[in-house]
Amino acid sequence: MTKIVIVDDHQLFREGVKRILDFEDSFDVVAEGDDGQDVIRLYNEYQPDVVLMDINMPQKNGVEATAELLEKYPDAKVIILSIHDDESYVSHALKSGALGYMLKEMDADEIVEAIKIVAAGGSYLHPKVTKNLVAEYRRLSERENKGSFHQTEIRRPFHLLTKRECEVLQLLTDGQSNRAIGETLFISEKTVKNHVSSILQKMNVNDRTQAVVTAIKNGWVEVR
């Protein structure tokens, strides 16, 4: 059973997330808080497996609270909840030690998937966030190359992945969700999930974010 604490100053949002998680038999929402200053007390009392933490709260924001929590409990697993998808917010959240970054627009299946990944020791970034990080990577590369970005020739990893898996990996890099990938390739969302699982296993990475970073470093995907 995965024990979860939700910290968010919007009660209606907390209640909505809790209702979603209550449908998952393996999840147990053990406590709720409405400000970042509550998180250390709640963590100490309930010892949750995952903390869902809003990034914007009135007295102590999620980034500050995450940093303080991890200083006291280094093994704590935090997922930041946010309405912001730009790189600066994501960067601050990850630097604070958060293992996940979820957008509040996510649907129920994506929320459940993110929590399961982080609870298992992986990291999770919303696909739209991944796309923005890739864009930031390209911007920084252009700056380093004085305004021009020349990506080396794409070498699809056919030695490691099937042609279809290479297509899925490219679409992951483009920031598409499982549902959007399915619509693009005319396959079911379940089939997409199977392809993603196979890609992670073959690439020996824990999550789709690591897969995208590895693919970019190896020149297996186009940064566009």
LINRA-V520147 format. One line per field, one symbol per residue. ss: DSSP state (H for helix, E for strand, L for the rest). psi: psi as a letter, one per 20 degrees, with the letter a starting at -180 (. if undefined). A space follows every 10 residues. Layout:
ss: ???
psi: ???
//
This chain:
ss: LEEEEEELLL HHHHHHHHHH HHLLLLEEEE EEELLHHHHH HHHHHHLLLE EEEELLLLLL LHHHHHHHHH HHLLLLLEEE EELLLLHHHH HHHHHLLLLE EEELLLLHHH HHHHHHHHHL LLLEELHHHH HHHHHHHHHH HHHHLLLLLL LLLLLLLLLL LLHHHHHHHH HHHLLLLHHH HHHHHLLLHH HHHHHHHHHH HHHLLLLHHH HHHHHHHHLL LLLL
psi: poppppopio ghgghggggg hhiohjqooi rqrjqhiihg ghghhilqhp pppqhoqhgo rhgghggggh hhnhjqoppp pqipjqhggg ghghhijqiq oqqiiqrghh ggggghgghi jaqppqhhgg ghhghhgggh hgghklipoo prppnpmiih qrgghhgggg hghikqrggh gghgilrqhg hghggggggg ghilrhrhgh gggggghiki qpo.
//
